[in-house]
Amino acid sequence: MPAPRAKGGKPASDNPVLQALGAQLAQRRRDAGRLQQEVADTAGVSRSTLHTIERGGEGVRWEKVLAVAKTLGLSPQFVESAPDSLADG
């Protein structure tokens, strides 16, 4: 089985929160040595959807993001934001 590649490119959105979330999920997947197709199959999403998530794309249902995170052994956690960062959201 080929090793996961770290590919660069333009993010799928301008939302820095989604970009950071996608980058974390992609890095976790690569660190685990897993391919997008394998993670997508296990999470019950298409490889295209996983690609969109990893590129920080908008419009993906939260249930799908959570399924990918769970497949990678992660769970979401909300942390309090700094007061000045609330205006960014």
Number of C-alpha atoms within 10 A of each C-alpha: 6 7 9 15 11 8 5 7 6 8 18 17 15 12 14 13 13 19 19 14 16 23 17 14 20 23 14 16 22 16 10 11 14 18 17 21 15 13 20 20 14 15 20 14 17 16 17 12 19 26 17 18 26 24 23 24 19 14 10 13 10 9 10 18 21 15 19 25 19 14 18 18 10 13 11 9 5 5 6 6 8 8 7 7 8 9 7 8 7
